[in-house]
Amino acid sequence: MTTHTNGRPPEAIYIHIPFCTNKCFYCDFNSYVLKDQPVMDYLRALDREMEMTVQATPPGVIKTIFVGGGTPTVLKPDEMAYFLASIRRHFPQWDEQIEFTMEANPGTTAPDKLAVMKAGGVNRVSFGVQAFQNELLSGIGRIHDVDDVYRSLENARAAGLDNLSIDLMFGLPNQSVDMLKQSIAKALELKLPHYSIYSLKVEENTLFHTMFNKNQLPLPSEEDELQMYLLLMSSMEAAGYNQYEISNFSKPGMESRHNITYWRNQDYYGLGAGAHGYVKRQRHVNVKGVNPYIEASKSGLPRLNAFEVTEPEAMEDFMMVGLRLREGVSDEAFREQFGKSLLDIFAKPLHKMVNAGLLEHDGGTYRLSKQGILFGNDVFGEFVGALTEV
């Protein structure tokens, strides 16, 4: 049994900035409205966590960094500069081809901030656009409008940041198939290298959940939602984008390398309030609240909990996240992590899903079929607990 992927130290970092200008109606992420928050204290606590983390598990050459949130770009330029210098200090060795992504909201990226980001090593920006209709945006609690989207992308390009991605959503309240069609057309006109497209999930502890329970959330029908997804896939393919993962589309070679780290079940550091990490077969979750996180990091790693991932669980995770990728899972990669063959472990669910036409395989590689993409969750479900039945 290997201690972690290929016995190499982690080469990927996720960092969480939990502040937002406001809370969106669908959001259940660990995020807090910025007003009156101790931002610098938080960034200092993050600096301490980085220091303790690299002492406990020294890093390799860093290949990907992803800063998510919240909205990391609500940091002021001087706060942003401090934060980026922290990263560089504790993780000094970067791959020449590093992918350093920061999430941003349209309207929070003035030229002076983008200049600080670029100087600090950020080379990829992912904008949460969600839709190209102002009435849909206000209906989900976004505070930007469509003009902000164009201005933000223009500012990013002017700062020399060309590796840009936008998020779109479908299945939104009052969204029609036609509205999504317009959004896709407007998104594709931007000729970006990458698009992420997610369906709305009504999560607990959100305003939408409350409205849903009161029958006040006018969601599209299941039939319309399926039409939306099919439209998405065909439009993206026609425009020359690969669907390299269930929700992600890119020009060849422009896939998000950071997310591929997760989908290949490889190690990554998780830093910041509420962040998850996976290092040496151990998963951890950090303390979630801003002030509790700041306090906890004064006396040690700010863990909410940490637990060993057993080999059977790691194998199930490998299948569930790996099958999200269009390239699928390979026997070779499975052997590399576990020293066993895929068929030794998962013959039953693999044969069942191939016979159902939801998985296809060539040689030792299994991937979702076109039909399988539409029923991904059913396929992944076959591997949950598959090993406890043996």
LONUMI-780745 format. One record per residue (C-alpha): y, z, x; residue number from 1. Coordinates in steps of 0.001 Angstrom, whole numbers. Example, Ala and Ser with C-alpha at 12.3 -4.5 7.8 and 13.67 -1.06 7.14 Angstrom:
% residues 2
<y=-4500; z=7800; x=12300; pos=1> $
<y=-1060; z=7140; x=13670; pos=2> $
This chain:
% residues 390
<y=0; z=0; x=0; pos=1> $
<y=3400; z=-963; x=1413; pos=2> $
<y=6216; z=1573; x=1232; pos=3> $
<y=8660; z=-1017; x=-28; pos=4> $
<y=9151; z=-4740; x=-134; pos=5> $
<y=7999; z=-6200; x=3168; pos=6> $
<y=8664; z=-2831; x=4832; pos=7> $
<y=12294; z=-3905; x=5308; pos=8> $
<y=15316; z=-1660; x=4776; pos=9> $
<y=17381; z=-2484; x=1671; pos=10> $
<y=19552; z=-5589; x=1937; pos=11> $
<y=21260; z=-5414; x=-1480; pos=12> $
<y=23864; z=-3006; x=-2878; pos=13> $
<y=25010; z=-2360; x=-6447; pos=14> $
<y=28201; z=-309; x=-6854; pos=15> $
<y=29527; z=970; x=-10187; pos=16> $
<y=33232; z=1299; x=-11013; pos=17> $
<y=33216; z=2982; x=-14432; pos=18> $
<y=36844; z=2406; x=-15490; pos=19> $
<y=38040; z=40; x=-18232; pos=20> $
<y=41378; z=-646; x=-19904; pos=21> $
<y=39626; z=-108; x=-23238; pos=22> $
<y=36120; z=177; x=-24633; pos=23> $
<y=34647; z=-2973; x=-26214; pos=24> $
<y=32969; z=-2555; x=-29587; pos=25> $
<y=29513; z=-3622; x=-28336; pos=26> $
<y=29532; z=-1817; x=-24987; pos=27> $
<y=27063; z=965; x=-24198; pos=28> $
<y=27603; z=811; x=-20430; pos=29> $
<y=28676; z=3853; x=-18483; pos=30> $
<y=32420; z=3205; x=-18753; pos=31> $
<y=35543; z=5222; x=-19464; pos=32> $
<y=39080; z=4269; x=-20468; pos=33> $
<y=41230; z=4273; x=-17335; pos=34> $
<y=44203; z=6296; x=-18600; pos=35> $
<y=44508; z=9648; x=-16754; pos=36> $
<y=41267; z=9164; x=-14797; pos=37> $
<y=41056; z=10547; x=-11225; pos=38> $
<y=40538; z=7103; x=-9682; pos=39> $
<y=41185; z=7996; x=-6024; pos=40> $
<y=38986; z=11107; x=-6278; pos=41> $
<y=36259; z=8868; x=-7646; pos=42> $
<y=36615; z=6371; x=-4790; pos=43> $
<y=36460; z=9206; x=-2250; pos=44> $
<y=33304; z=10538; x=-3911; pos=45> $
<y=31846; z=7030; x=-3707; pos=46> $
<y=32702; z=6963; x=-9; pos=47> $
<y=30794; z=10244; x=444; pos=48> $
<y=27817; z=8873; x=-1476; pos=49> $
<y=27757; z=5791; x=765; pos=50> $
<y=27813; z=8007; x=3848; pos=51> $
<y=24929; z=10195; x=2626; pos=52> $
<y=22953; z=7168; x=1428; pos=53> $
<y=22965; z=5356; x=4760; pos=54> $
<y=22045; z=8607; x=6530; pos=55> $
<y=19021; z=8990; x=4239; pos=56> $
<y=18013; z=5301; x=4308; pos=57> $
<y=19739; z=3206; x=6967; pos=58> $
<y=20593; z=-294; x=5720; pos=59> $
<y=19401; z=-3623; x=7003; pos=60> $
<y=21655; z=-6634; x=7284; pos=61> $
<y=23316; z=-6761; x=3859; pos=62> $
<y=22691; z=-10008; x=1966; pos=63> $
<y=24227; z=-9230; x=-1427; pos=64> $
<y=26767; z=-6776; x=-2827; pos=65> $
<y=27543; z=-6583; x=-6531; pos=66> $
<y=30376; z=-4456; x=-7918; pos=67> $
<y=29994; z=-3924; x=-11664; pos=68> $
<y=31372; z=-1636; x=-14310; pos=69> $
<y=33399; z=-932; x=-16283; pos=70> $
<y=35948; z=-3365; x=-14974; pos=71> $
<y=36209; z=-3063; x=-11175; pos=72> $
<y=39393; z=-5149; x=-11216; pos=73> $
<y=41345; z=-2387; x=-13016; pos=74> $
<y=41687; z=-787; x=-9554; pos=75> $
<y=45220; z=-1176; x=-8196; pos=76> $
<y=45556; z=-3227; x=-4982; pos=77> $
<y=45796; z=-126; x=-2729; pos=78> $
<y=42777; z=1501; x=-4451; pos=79> $
<y=40861; z=-1765; x=-4144; pos=80> $
<y=41698; z=-1964; x=-424; pos=81> $
<y=40455; z=1616; x=153; pos=82> $
<y=37251; z=902; x=-1780; pos=83> $
<y=36450; z=-2345; x=67; pos=84> $
<y=37150; z=-693; x=3442; pos=85> $
<y=34635; z=2047; x=2500; pos=86> $
<y=31922; z=-508; x=1916; pos=87> $
<y=32625; z=-2264; x=5208; pos=88> $
<y=32615; z=1014; x=7125; pos=89> $
<y=29273; z=2317; x=5854; pos=90> $
<y=27492; z=-1051; x=5660; pos=91> $
<y=28876; z=-2819; x=8718; pos=92> $
<y=26199; z=-5483; x=9163; pos=93> $
<y=26606; z=-8377; x=6746; pos=94> $
<y=24598; z=-11553; x=6599; pos=95> $
<y=26689; z=-14609; x=7516; pos=96> $
<y=25881; z=-16026; x=4083; pos=97> $
<y=26509; z=-12772; x=2182; pos=98> $
<y=27100; z=-13044; x=-1554; pos=99> $
<y=29696; z=-10428; x=-2508; pos=100> $
<y=30347; z=-10465; x=-6264; pos=101> $
<y=32882; z=-8491; x=-8240; pos=102> $
<y=32985; z=-8399; x=-12037; pos=103> $
<y=36426; z=-8979; x=-13515; pos=104> $
<y=38087; z=-9154; x=-16897; pos=105> $
<y=40479; z=-12001; x=-17552; pos=106> $
<y=44000; z=-10619; x=-17354; pos=107> $
<y=43168; z=-7983; x=-14686; pos=108> $
<y=43322; z=-10324; x=-11714; pos=109> $
<y=46911; z=-10736; x=-10517; pos=110> $
<y=47330; z=-12735; x=-7271; pos=111> $
<y=48057; z=-9629; x=-5130; pos=112> $
<y=44778; z=-7997; x=-6227; pos=113> $
<y=42765; z=-11172; x=-5636; pos=114> $
<y=44253; z=-11396; x=-2133; pos=115> $
<y=43040; z=-7834; x=-1395; pos=116> $
<y=39578; z=-8689; x=-2775; pos=117> $
<y=39312; z=-11827; x=-667; pos=118> $
<y=40498; z=-9983; x=2462; pos=119> $
<y=37911; z=-7260; x=1786; pos=120> $
<y=35040; z=-9749; x=1759; pos=121> $
<y=34597; z=-10529; x=-1953; pos=122> $
<y=33541; z=-14185; x=-2240; pos=123> $
<y=32247; z=-14458; x=-5801; pos=124> $
<y=33899; z=-13345; x=-9051; pos=125> $
<y=32196; z=-13035; x=-12420; pos=126> $
<y=34583; z=-13051; x=-15408; pos=127> $
<y=33670; z=-11490; x=-18760; pos=128> $
<y=35017; z=-14259; x=-20995; pos=129> $
<y=32546; z=-13937; x=-23945; pos=130> $
<y=34134; z=-16590; x=-26222; pos=131> $
<y=36877; z=-19203; x=-26402; pos=132> $
<y=38196; z=-18196; x=-29836; pos=133> $
<y=40882; z=-15506; x=-29940; pos=134> $
<y=39736; z=-14260; x=-33350; pos=135> $
<y=36202; z=-13675; x=-32028; pos=136> $
<y=37565; z=-11902; x=-28952; pos=137> $
<y=39659; z=-9442; x=-30940; pos=138> $
<y=36703; z=-8959; x=-33295; pos=139> $
<y=34567; z=-7602; x=-30418; pos=140> $
<y=37338; z=-5446; x=-28943; pos=141> $
<y=38257; z=-7638; x=-25975; pos=142> $
<y=41937; z=-7362; x=-25057; pos=143> $
<y=42239; z=-10713; x=-23270; pos=144> $
<y=42923; z=-14017; x=-24951; pos=145> $
<y=41884; z=-17543; x=-24058; pos=146> $
<y=45104; z=-18184; x=-22090; pos=147> $
<y=44233; z=-15211; x=-19852; pos=148> $
<y=40919; z=-16885; x=-19044; pos=149> $
<y=42551; z=-20050; x=-17731; pos=150> $
<y=45231; z=-18129; x=-15833; pos=151> $
<y=42680; z=-15810; x=-14206; pos=152> $
<y=40476; z=-18677; x=-13048; pos=153> $
<y=43546; z=-20480; x=-11687; pos=154> $
<y=44627; z=-17340; x=-9796; pos=155> $
<y=41125; z=-16906; x=-8340; pos=156> $
<y=41009; z=-20482; x=-7085; pos=157> $
<y=44516; z=-20173; x=-5653; pos=158> $
<y=43302; z=-17098; x=-3709; pos=159> $
<y=40528; z=-19227; x=-2200; pos=160> $
<y=37743; z=-17875; x=-4430; pos=161> $
<y=35691; z=-20846; x=-5666; pos=162> $
<y=32325; z=-19262; x=-6363; pos=163> $
<y=33123; z=-18246; x=-9935; pos=164> $
<y=30958; z=-17401; x=-12918; pos=165> $
<y=31748; z=-16609; x=-16527; pos=166> $
<y=29820; z=-14654; x=-19150; pos=167> $
<y=29605; z=-15999; x=-22692; pos=168> $
<y=28021; z=-14304; x=-25705; pos=169> $
<y=26311; z=-15640; x=-28808; pos=170> $
<y=25213; z=-13986; x=-32027; pos=171> $
<y=28660; z=-12368; x=-32365; pos=172> $
<y=30035; z=-11191; x=-35737; pos=173> $
<y=31524; z=-14158; x=-37650; pos=174> $
<y=30449; z=-16620; x=-34933; pos=175> $
<y=29115; z=-19935; x=-36223; pos=176> $
<y=26921; z=-22407; x=-34334; pos=177> $
<y=29966; z=-24685; x=-34286; pos=178> $
<y=32166; z=-22053; x=-32652; pos=179> $
<y=29569; z=-21560; x=-29942; pos=180> $
<y=29469; z=-25328; x=-29451; pos=181> $
<y=33244; z=-25290; x=-28854; pos=182> $
<y=32943; z=-22373; x=-26422; pos=183> $
<y=30209; z=-24125; x=-24436; pos=184> $
<y=32271; z=-27332; x=-24279; pos=185> $
<y=35341; z=-25412; x=-23041; pos=186> $
<y=33231; z=-23477; x=-20541; pos=187> $
<y=31656; z=-26656; x=-19168; pos=188> $
<y=35079; z=-28314; x=-18808; pos=189> $
<y=35806; z=-25675; x=-16165; pos=190> $
<y=32990; z=-27112; x=-14005; pos=191> $
<y=32026; z=-23704; x=-12625; pos=192> $
<y=28957; z=-23254; x=-10418; pos=193> $
<y=27422; z=-20549; x=-12654; pos=194> $
<y=27296; z=-19321; x=-16263; pos=195> $
<y=25621; z=-16241; x=-17768; pos=196> $
<y=25026; z=-16343; x=-21507; pos=197> $
<y=23842; z=-13322; x=-23454; pos=198> $
<y=23006; z=-12665; x=-27072; pos=199> $
<y=24705; z=-9690; x=-28698; pos=200> $
<y=22488; z=-6630; x=-28897; pos=201> $
<y=23671; z=-3872; x=-31202; pos=202> $
<y=23196; z=-779; x=-29034; pos=203> $
<y=23296; z=2851; x=-30124; pos=204> $
<y=26502; z=4822; x=-29497; pos=205> $
<y=28745; z=1802; x=-30014; pos=206> $
<y=31248; z=1003; x=-32751; pos=207> $
<y=29104; z=-2010; x=-33709; pos=208> $
<y=26106; z=258; x=-34270; pos=209> $
<y=28107; z=2375; x=-36713; pos=210> $
<y=29334; z=-753; x=-38528; pos=211> $
<y=25833; z=-2229; x=-38567; pos=212> $
<y=24465; z=891; x=-40239; pos=213> $
<y=27183; z=634; x=-42907; pos=214> $
<y=26396; z=-3045; x=-43489; pos=215> $
<y=29850; z=-3978; x=-42194; pos=216> $
<y=28777; z=-6212; x=-39302; pos=217> $
<y=28688; z=-9900; x=-40352; pos=218> $
<y=26120; z=-11124; x=-37814; pos=219> $
<y=24767; z=-14706; x=-37780; pos=220> $
<y=21336; z=-15255; x=-39374; pos=221> $
<y=18255; z=-15264; x=-37131; pos=222> $
<y=17971; z=-18986; x=-37773; pos=223> $
<y=21552; z=-19578; x=-36577; pos=224> $
<y=20976; z=-17401; x=-33556; pos=225> $
<y=17930; z=-19470; x=-32575; pos=226> $
<y=20007; z=-22657; x=-33062; pos=227> $
<y=22651; z=-21153; x=-30780; pos=228> $
<y=20145; z=-20476; x=-28003; pos=229> $
<y=18580; z=-23951; x=-28277; pos=230> $
<y=22052; z=-25527; x=-28248; pos=231> $
<y=22932; z=-23533; x=-25163; pos=232> $
<y=19850; z=-24613; x=-23272; pos=233> $
<y=20210; z=-28282; x=-24137; pos=234> $
<y=23988; z=-28393; x=-23404; pos=235> $
<y=23578; z=-26703; x=-20041; pos=236> $
<y=20686; z=-28926; x=-19026; pos=237> $
<y=22596; z=-32065; x=-20056; pos=238> $
<y=25533; z=-30951; x=-17884; pos=239> $
<y=23300; z=-30576; x=-14808; pos=240> $
<y=22760; z=-26804; x=-14795; pos=241> $
<y=19380; z=-25210; x=-14079; pos=242> $
<y=18258; z=-22389; x=-16323; pos=243> $
<y=16948; z=-20371; x=-13403; pos=244> $
<y=16574; z=-17219; x=-15520; pos=245> $
<y=16418; z=-16559; x=-19269; pos=246> $
<y=20188; z=-15909; x=-19571; pos=247> $
<y=21527; z=-17610; x=-16443; pos=248> $
<y=22432; z=-21182; x=-15573; pos=249> $
<y=23685; z=-22593; x=-12296; pos=250> $
<y=24266; z=-25699; x=-10266; pos=251> $
<y=21431; z=-26129; x=-7742; pos=252> $
<y=21784; z=-23565; x=-4949; pos=253> $
<y=24420; z=-21491; x=-6801; pos=254> $
<y=22068; z=-18966; x=-8428; pos=255> $
<y=23181; z=-15307; x=-8320; pos=256> $
<y=21277; z=-14018; x=-5313; pos=257> $
<y=22010; z=-10421; x=-6218; pos=258> $
<y=20345; z=-10669; x=-9617; pos=259> $
<y=17390; z=-12463; x=-8056; pos=260> $
<y=16886; z=-9288; x=-5959; pos=261> $
<y=16278; z=-7369; x=-9216; pos=262> $
<y=14060; z=-10045; x=-10721; pos=263> $
<y=11888; z=-10162; x=-7621; pos=264> $
<y=11555; z=-6385; x=-7818; pos=265> $
<y=13060; z=-5902; x=-4356; pos=266> $
<y=14858; z=-2830; x=-3036; pos=267> $
<y=18561; z=-2216; x=-3631; pos=268> $
<y=20970; z=684; x=-3219; pos=269> $
<y=22636; z=1894; x=-6433; pos=270> $
<y=25945; z=3685; x=-5834; pos=271> $
<y=28492; z=5242; x=-8193; pos=272> $
<y=28469; z=7123; x=-11506; pos=273> $
<y=25448; z=6223; x=-13639; pos=274> $
<y=24199; z=3638; x=-11122; pos=275> $
<y=20479; z=2884; x=-10787; pos=276> $
<y=18865; z=2219; x=-7421; pos=277> $
<y=15382; z=1295; x=-6201; pos=278> $
<y=14467; z=2132; x=-2623; pos=279> $
<y=11023; z=2679; x=-1058; pos=280> $
<y=9251; z=2753; x=-4439; pos=281> $
<y=11629; z=5376; x=-5703; pos=282> $
<y=14032; z=4772; x=-8593; pos=283> $
<y=17068; z=6939; x=-9121; pos=284> $
<y=19835; z=7306; x=-11667; pos=285> $
<y=23139; z=8900; x=-10710; pos=286> $
<y=25148; z=11484; x=-12655; pos=287> $
<y=27061; z=9572; x=-15332; pos=288> $
<y=30401; z=11269; x=-16062; pos=289> $
<y=33331; z=10627; x=-13715; pos=290> $
<y=34196; z=14271; x=-12984; pos=291> $
<y=30561; z=15466; x=-12857; pos=292> $
<y=29851; z=12625; x=-10393; pos=293> $
<y=32822; z=13627; x=-8211; pos=294> $
<y=31633; z=17271; x=-8205; pos=295> $
<y=27997; z=16407; x=-7529; pos=296> $
<y=28845; z=14214; x=-4545; pos=297> $
<y=30524; z=17175; x=-2806; pos=298> $
<y=27198; z=18884; x=-2233; pos=299> $
<y=24683; z=16073; x=-1789; pos=300> $
<y=23535; z=12816; x=-3335; pos=301> $
<y=24845; z=12771; x=-6945; pos=302> $
<y=21470; z=12260; x=-8600; pos=303> $
<y=20796; z=12744; x=-12280; pos=304> $
<y=17133; z=12108; x=-11553; pos=305> $
<y=14858; z=10338; x=-9109; pos=306> $
<y=11205; z=9533; x=-9464; pos=307> $
<y=8431; z=7806; x=-7601; pos=308> $
<y=7308; z=4548; x=-9148; pos=309> $
<y=3514; z=4519; x=-9196; pos=310> $
<y=1719; z=1407; x=-8037; pos=311> $
<y=610; z=403; x=-11579; pos=312> $
<y=4219; z=796; x=-12817; pos=313> $
<y=5547; z=-1231; x=-9885; pos=314> $
<y=3018; z=-3971; x=-10712; pos=315> $
<y=4106; z=-4038; x=-14365; pos=316> $
<y=7771; z=-4133; x=-13326; pos=317> $
<y=6999; z=-7019; x=-10985; pos=318> $
<y=5606; z=-9038; x=-13894; pos=319> $
<y=8249; z=-8120; x=-16456; pos=320> $
<y=11254; z=-8894; x=-14286; pos=321> $
<y=9629; z=-11737; x=-12344; pos=322> $
<y=8731; z=-13713; x=-15459; pos=323> $
<y=12423; z=-13777; x=-16448; pos=324> $
<y=12897; z=-16232; x=-13596; pos=325> $
<y=12043; z=-19851; x=-14366; pos=326> $
<y=10241; z=-20082; x=-11036; pos=327> $
<y=7927; z=-17391; x=-12383; pos=328> $
<y=5712; z=-15017; x=-10402; pos=329> $
<y=3464; z=-16053; x=-7567; pos=330> $
<y=180; z=-14643; x=-6399; pos=331> $
<y=1518; z=-14829; x=-2852; pos=332> $
<y=4539; z=-12587; x=-3574; pos=333> $
<y=2324; z=-10190; x=-5543; pos=334> $
<y=-119; z=-9914; x=-2630; pos=335> $
<y=2782; z=-9331; x=-252; pos=336> $
<y=3949; z=-6319; x=-2279; pos=337> $
<y=599; z=-4923; x=-3390; pos=338> $
<y=-2166; z=-6392; x=-1241; pos=339> $
<y=-4065; z=-7498; x=-4362; pos=340> $
<y=-4287; z=-10717; x=-6320; pos=341> $
<y=-2536; z=-11238; x=-9663; pos=342> $
<y=-5796; z=-12138; x=-11393; pos=343> $
<y=-7538; z=-9019; x=-10089; pos=344> $
<y=-4976; z=-6965; x=-11958; pos=345> $
<y=-3639; z=-9001; x=-14888; pos=346> $
<y=-6358; z=-11537; x=-15773; pos=347> $
<y=-6456; z=-10511; x=-19438; pos=348> $
<y=-2746; z=-10792; x=-20394; pos=349> $
<y=-2294; z=-13872; x=-18170; pos=350> $
<y=-5160; z=-15773; x=-19835; pos=351> $
<y=-4019; z=-14629; x=-23274; pos=352> $
<y=-419; z=-15882; x=-22744; pos=353> $
<y=-1558; z=-19167; x=-21158; pos=354> $
<y=-3886; z=-19785; x=-24120; pos=355> $
<y=-1027; z=-18989; x=-26510; pos=356> $
<y=1080; z=-21641; x=-24776; pos=357> $
<y=3733; z=-19114; x=-23745; pos=358> $
<y=2902; z=-19157; x=-20025; pos=359> $
<y=2034; z=-22150; x=-17877; pos=360> $
<y=601; z=-22061; x=-14390; pos=361> $
<y=-53; z=-24207; x=-11399; pos=362> $
<y=-2035; z=-22799; x=-8537; pos=363> $
<y=-1187; z=-19115; x=-8214; pos=364> $
<y=2194; z=-19329; x=-9962; pos=365> $
<y=2767; z=-18339; x=-13588; pos=366> $
<y=5975; z=-19065; x=-15483; pos=367> $
<y=7303; z=-19076; x=-19037; pos=368> $
<y=6770; z=-22350; x=-20907; pos=369> $
<y=9651; z=-23859; x=-22954; pos=370> $
<y=8207; z=-22021; x=-25957; pos=371> $
<y=7727; z=-18888; x=-23860; pos=372> $
<y=11452; z=-18718; x=-23115; pos=373> $
<y=12117; z=-18256; x=-26833; pos=374> $
<y=9548; z=-15450; x=-27067; pos=375> $
<y=10154; z=-13859; x=-23674; pos=376> $
<y=10066; z=-10294; x=-24970; pos=377> $
<y=6642; z=-10820; x=-26532; pos=378> $
<y=5333; z=-12114; x=-23215; pos=379> $
<y=6817; z=-9245; x=-21188; pos=380> $
<y=5404; z=-6774; x=-23703; pos=381> $
<y=1865; z=-7935; x=-22857; pos=382> $
<y=2237; z=-6442; x=-19372; pos=383> $
<y=3582; z=-3044; x=-20449; pos=384> $
<y=787; z=-534; x=-20228; pos=385> $
<y=-1663; z=-3327; x=-19388; pos=386> $
<y=-3057; z=-1252; x=-16529; pos=387> $
<y=-3616; z=1916; x=-18523; pos=388> $
<y=-6081; z=-16; x=-20681; pos=389> $
<y=-8258; z=-1008; x=-17741; pos=390> $
